[in-house]
Amino acid sequence: MSMEMQVGPVTRKGFMTGYLEALALVERLHRLLLDVIKDEFERVGVLEINAVQALLLFNIGENEVTAGELKSRGYYQGSNVSYNLKKLVEMGYMHHQRCEIDRRSVRVKLTPRGREIRDVVEGLFARHAEGLEGKGVISADGIEDITGALKRMERYWTDQIRYIY
């Protein structure tokens, strides 16, 4: 079978090229998001916190979670979650407390100072959403399409991890 075999309007080779382009774009967008957050914090004069930490605070929001839940709920994708939690506690952005049931586990939640950081990120994202829609960069339907496609990819990759290896 040739790599050029037709699969609908796109060849297999064309699909692979598009898939690799999409993967690279997702990676670039994540890095760019961190740069946008960093620039916002420089603009407002908050220099002690990095973009990864600010995004972590945003994602936790009003929840109280364990370090393990941060990854399982999708709040944090990095490998150094313990380091960032420790730094956020030291800087006064988060409270931490040992779980009553499992003393090995620590639950964390935002302090009022952490909620201020979360609000800065929320304001940034709200401005972006308004600008993207208002300038016609992407519509509500377009966001739904992108989100749906990314969720399907996430489900596919999760299934690969769970069932193939």
QUISULZI-V588317 format. One record per helix or strand. SS is the DSSP state (A for helix, B for strand). FROM is the first residue (numbers start at 1). LEN is the number of residues. If there is no record, write none. Layout:
SS/FROM/LEN + SS/FROM/LEN
This chain:
B/6/2 + B/10/2 + A/12/32 + A/51/10 + B/65/2 + A/67/6 + A/81/10 + B/94/5 + B/106/5 + A/112/23 + A/140/24
